[in-house]
């Protein structure tokens, strides 16, 4: 066999399809040159059409059939071959692994191979881009309309990513009662302000996230995010500020000679099971630094309550380590940066939204259950106790305004 195995498979597939189409034509037209009173149409020559194959298109000759009313009839086998959207899937898959549109043709057709890659095969960068845009837009629309009622979410992490200097996307990832992680949504904005955060929260509520249910929110320390969360879910909603971000912000303002000692105190505070002792330790650190590093001392005290939320909830140490930072959504944002690294110019926010949604769905494929998922019932019990101990009623007007 002189042809490649890929060429052999292509030829065999085309021949099989041709035989099936002939059978479809015979089913409505009867056998050739036979007088069949039960026929419902007649043959009308042959023509060439294109179907998807291995990321591109190939030309296939097919029979034409017309009914007695003069209208052309579609053969079921041909319609089925056209209906498979493998071209869009190929474009999406290649783009998600950082194959540029200019190199798409080379990635699916060997330059010296014997599988046709002629003009009109759908392998150009513009054809690839159109297919990616169409499929990514459809998937993003379906994702952003997915109902959330069926998800028993205990934890929601919210964070933003800058696509350009004047374009930021804010995304949310949820953790359910079994420890499974779920990308929830993404919205666009110019900055990580309260308006952008409220737009994301409003979308989640519209899709079925009950604002009356007590959950733990984890953020990077943005005051705008905290304000938007408490406005929509209540003033007593537990919010955990990322301890990793907080420690990094503190250490970056200090000389390297002080990093080891300050980091040791912070870690000791994070590991304590007693929130009062942990807060006392942090306040003592701030008091020692106040003489020479007043700004750093103020940074330690700023938001000190939200830094120790997981400790105040009485969570086990392993679960605290998993929920005391925004590592989960930061990993998702890392996938977004990797997927989008070939994009040099963002033409519009909708383009950034499509790419980010596609990247978040790609990140979901690698999600694993929360490391300390067996301890999540402790979190549920703590949230229930807190909810029972505080007033959860809020005016409907406030909820509607927040949404």
C-alpha positions in Angstrom: 0.0 0.0 0.0 1.7 3.2 -1.2 -0.7 5.6 0.5 -0.5 6.5 4.1 -2.8 4.8 6.6 -4.6 8.1 7.2 -5.2 8.4 3.4 -6.4 4.8 3.4 -8.9 5.5 6.3 -10.1 8.6 4.5 -10.7 6.8 1.2 -12.5 3.9 3.0 -14.7 6.3 4.9 -15.6 8.2 1.8 -16.4 5.0 -0.1 -18.6 3.8 2.8 -20.4 7.1 3.0 -21.0 6.9 -0.8 -22.5 3.5 -0.5 -24.8 4.6 2.3 -26.0 7.6 0.3 -26.7 5.4 -2.7 -28.8 3.2 -0.4 -30.7 6.3 0.8 -31.3 7.4 -2.8 -32.5 3.9 -3.7 -34.9 3.9 -0.8 -36.8 6.9 -2.2 -36.2 6.5 -5.9 -36.1 2.7 -6.3 -33.4 0.8 -8.2 -31.8 2.4 -11.2 -33.7 1.8 -14.5 -36.5 0.0 -12.7 -40.2 0.9 -12.8 -41.2 1.2 -9.2 -44.6 2.6 -8.5 -43.8 3.1 -4.9 -41.0 5.6 -5.5 -41.4 9.1 -3.9 -38.7 10.9 -5.8 -36.3 10.6 -8.8 -32.6 11.0 -9.3 -31.3 14.3 -10.5 -27.6 13.8 -11.3 -24.7 14.1 -8.9 -22.8 17.0 -7.3 -19.9 17.6 -4.9 -20.2 18.8 -1.3 -17.8 19.2 1.6 -17.8 17.5 4.9 -15.5 17.8 7.9 -12.5 15.6 8.3 -9.6 15.9 10.7 -10.0 19.6 11.4 -10.7 20.6 7.8 -13.0 19.8 4.9 -12.9 17.3 2.1 -14.9 17.1 -1.1 -17.3 14.2 -1.5 -19.5 13.4 -4.5 -23.1 12.7 -3.7 -26.3 11.9 -5.6 -29.0 14.5 -5.9 -32.7 13.5 -5.4 -35.8 15.5 -6.3 -39.3 14.9 -5.3 -42.2 15.0 -7.8 -43.0 18.5 -6.5 -39.6 19.7 -7.9 -38.1 20.3 -4.4 -34.7 18.7 -3.7 -34.7 16.0 -1.0 -31.8 15.7 1.5 -30.4 12.3 2.0 -30.3 11.3 5.7 -26.7 10.0 5.6 -25.5 13.3 4.0 -27.5 15.4 6.5 -25.9 13.4 9.4 -22.4 13.9 8.0 -23.0 17.6 7.7 -24.5 17.9 11.2 -21.4 16.8 13.0 -19.7 19.9 14.3 -16.2 18.4 14.5 -14.7 21.3 12.7 -15.7 23.7 15.6 -14.4 21.1 18.1 -11.1 20.9 16.3 -10.7 24.7 16.2 -11.6 25.0 19.9 -9.3 22.2 21.0 -6.3 23.5 19.1 -6.8 27.1 20.3 -7.0 25.9 23.9 -3.6 24.3 23.6 -2.1 27.5 22.2 -2.0 26.6 18.5 -2.4 29.9 16.7 -4.8 30.3 13.8 -1.8 30.8 11.4 -0.5 27.4 12.3 -3.8 25.5 12.5 -3.4 24.1 9.0 0.0 22.6 9.8 -1.2 21.2 13.1 -3.9 19.1 11.4 -2.3 18.4 8.0 1.3 17.3 7.5 3.0 19.6 5.0 4.3 16.6 3.1 1.3 14.3 3.7 -1.1 12.9 1.1 -4.3 14.1 2.8 -5.7 17.0 0.8 -5.3 20.5 2.2 -6.3 22.5 -0.9 -7.9 26.0 -0.9 -11.4 25.8 0.4 -10.6 23.0 2.9 -11.5 25.2 5.8 -7.9 25.3 7.2 -7.2 29.1 6.8 -6.7 31.2 9.8 -10.0 33.2 9.1 -12.0 30.0 8.8 -10.5 28.6 12.0 -11.2 31.9 13.8 -14.8 32.0 12.7 -15.4 28.4 13.9 -13.8 29.2 17.3 -15.8 32.4 17.7 -19.1 30.6 16.9 -18.5 27.6 19.2 -17.0 29.6 22.1 -19.8 32.2 22.0 -22.5 29.4 22.0 -20.8 27.6 24.9 -20.3 30.8 26.9 -24.0 31.7 26.4 -25.1 28.2 27.6 -22.7 28.3 30.6 -23.8 31.8 31.7 -27.5 30.7 31.5 -27.0 27.4 33.4 -29.2 27.2 36.5 -27.4 27.0 39.9 -30.4 25.8 42.0 -29.2 22.2 42.0 -25.8 23.1 43.4 -25.4 23.0 47.2 -22.6 25.5 47.4 -20.9 26.0 50.7 -18.0 28.2 49.5 -17.6 30.8 46.7 -14.3 32.3 45.7 -14.3 35.6 43.7 -11.3 37.2 42.0 -10.5 39.4 39.0 -8.0 39.2 36.2 -6.7 42.2 34.2 -6.9 41.5 30.4 -5.7 45.0 29.5 -5.1 48.2 31.5 -8.7 49.2 31.1 -10.4 45.8 31.0 -10.9 43.5 33.9 -12.9 40.3 34.3 -14.3 39.2 37.6 -15.0 35.5 38.0 -16.5 33.1 40.6 -15.8 29.5 41.5 -17.9 27.5 43.9 -17.3 24.5 46.1 -20.3 22.2 46.9 -21.0 20.0 49.9 -19.0 17.1 48.4 -15.9 19.2 47.7 -16.4 19.4 43.9 -15.5 22.7 42.3 -17.7 24.5 39.8 -16.9 27.6 37.6 -20.0 29.8 38.2 -19.6 32.8 36.0 -17.7 35.8 34.8 -18.5 39.5 34.0 -16.5 42.3 32.4 -15.7 45.7 33.8 -13.1 48.4 33.8 -12.0 48.0 37.4 -12.6 45.6 40.3 -15.2 47.9 41.8 -18.4 47.3 43.6 -20.5 47.8 40.4 -18.6 45.0 38.6 -18.9 42.7 41.6 -22.6 43.4 42.0 -23.1 42.6 38.3 -21.5 39.1 38.9 -23.5 38.5 42.0 -26.7 39.6 40.3 -26.1 37.1 37.5 -25.5 34.3 40.1 -28.7 35.2 42.0 -30.7 35.4 38.7 -29.6 31.9 37.9 -30.8 30.4 41.2 -28.2 31.2 43.9 -30.3 31.7 47.0 -29.1 34.9 48.8 -30.8 33.7 52.0 -28.5 30.6 52.4 -25.4 31.2 54.5 -22.1 30.6 52.6 -18.4 31.3 53.1 -16.9 33.8 50.6 -13.2 34.0 49.9 -11.7 37.0 48.3 -8.3 38.6 47.8 -9.0 41.5 50.1 -10.8 43.9 47.7 -13.1 46.2 49.7 -15.4 46.5 46.7 -16.0 42.8 46.6 -16.7 42.6 50.3 -19.1 45.5 50.1 -21.0 43.9 47.2 -21.1 40.5 48.9 -22.5 41.9 52.2 -25.0 44.1 50.3 -26.4 41.1 48.5 -26.1 38.3 51.1 -26.3 40.2 54.4 -24.0 42.0 56.7 -23.2 38.9 58.7 -22.0 36.9 55.7 -18.6 35.3 56.6 -15.9 36.6 54.3 -12.3 35.2 54.4 -9.6 37.4 53.1 -6.8 35.5 51.4 -4.0 35.0 53.9 -1.4 34.4 51.1 -2.2 37.7 49.5 -2.1 39.5 52.9 1.3 38.0 53.9 2.7 38.9 50.5 1.5 42.5 50.7 3.0 42.8 54.2 6.4 41.3 53.3 6.8 43.3 50.1 6.8 46.5 52.2 9.5 45.3 54.5 13.3 44.8 54.0 14.4 41.2 53.4 16.2 41.1 56.7 12.8 41.1 58.4 11.0 38.7 56.2 11.8 35.5 58.1 10.7 36.8 61.5 7.5 38.4 60.3 6.6 35.4 58.1 7.1 33.1 61.2 4.7 35.2 63.3 2.0 35.2 60.5 2.2 31.5 60.0 2.0 30.9 63.8 -1.2 33.1 63.9 -2.7 31.3 60.9 -2.1 27.9 62.5 -3.6 28.7 65.9 -7.0 27.1 66.7 -8.0 30.0 69.0 -9.0 33.1 67.0 -8.6 35.4 70.1 -5.0 34.2 70.5 -4.3 34.5 66.8 -5.7 38.1 66.8 -3.6 39.0 69.8 -0.5 37.7 68.1 -1.2 39.8 65.0 -1.9 42.9 67.1 1.4 42.4 69.0 3.2 42.1 65.7 1.6 45.4 64.5 2.5 47.1 67.7 6.2 46.1 67.4 6.3 47.4 63.8 4.4 50.5 64.5 7.4 52.6 65.6 9.4 52.2 62.4 6.9 50.8 59.9 3.6 52.5 60.7 2.1 51.8 57.3 2.9 48.1 57.5 1.4 47.9 61.0 -1.8 49.5 59.7 -1.9 47.0 56.9 -1.8 44.1 59.4 -4.6 45.6 61.4 -6.7 46.4 58.3 -9.3 43.7 57.8 -7.9 41.6 60.7 -11.4 40.2 61.4 -11.7 38.8 57.9 -8.2 37.3 58.0 -9.3 34.9 60.8 -12.8 34.0 59.6 -12.0 30.3 59.0 -10.5 30.2 62.5 -13.5 31.8 64.1 -15.8 29.3 62.4 -13.9 26.6 64.3 -12.8 24.7 61.2 -10.2 21.9 61.4 -6.6 22.9 60.5 -6.6 21.0 57.2 -9.8 22.6 56.0 -8.6 26.0 57.2 -5.5 25.7 55.0 -7.7 24.9 52.0 -10.1 27.8 52.6 -7.9 30.5 53.9 -6.6 31.5 50.5 -7.8 32.0 46.9 -5.5 29.3 45.4 -8.4 27.5 43.7 -9.6 30.5 41.6 -5.9 31.7 41.2 -5.2 28.3 39.5 -8.2 28.9 37.2 -6.8 32.4 36.4 -3.5 30.8 35.6 -5.2 28.6 33.0 -6.9 31.7 31.6 -3.5 33.4 31.2 -2.0 30.3 29.6 -4.8 29.8 27.1 -4.9 33.5 26.2 -1.2 34.1 25.9 -1.3 34.1 22.1 -3.9 36.9 22.0 -2.0 40.2 21.5 -4.9 42.5 21.0 -8.3 42.4 22.7 -10.8 43.9 20.3 -13.7 44.0 22.7 -14.9 42.8 26.1 -17.0 40.2 24.5 -13.9 38.7 22.9 -12.2 38.5 26.3 -15.3 37.0 27.8 -15.4 34.2 25.2 -11.8 33.3 25.7 -12.0 33.4 29.5 -15.2 31.3 29.5 -13.5 28.7 27.3 -10.4 28.7 29.5 -12.4 28.3 32.7 -14.2 25.3 31.1 -10.8 23.9 30.2 -9.6 24.4 33.8 -12.7 22.5 35.0 -11.4 19.4 33.3 -8.5 19.3 35.7 -10.5 20.0 38.9 -10.1 17.6 41.8 -12.1 17.5 44.9 -11.1 19.8 47.8 -8.3 18.2 49.7 -10.1 18.4 53.0 -13.6 17.6 51.5 -14.4 15.1 54.3 -14.3 18.0 56.8 -16.9 20.1 54.9 -19.7 19.0 57.2 -17.9 20.9 59.9 -18.2 24.0 57.8 -21.9 23.4 57.1 -22.5 23.0 60.8 -20.6 26.2 61.6 -22.5 28.2 59.0 -25.8 26.9 60.3 -24.9 27.9 63.8 -23.9 31.3 62.7 -27.1 31.7 60.6 -29.2 30.6 63.6 -27.4 33.1 65.9 -28.0 36.1 63.7 -30.9 37.7 62.0 -31.1 36.6 58.4 -34.1 38.5 57.3 -33.5 41.3 54.9 -35.9 43.6 53.1 -36.9 42.3 49.7 -36.1 45.7 48.3 -32.5 45.4 49.4 -32.2 42.0 47.7 -33.8 43.3 44.5 -31.6 46.4 44.6 -28.5 44.2 45.0 -29.5 42.0 42.1 
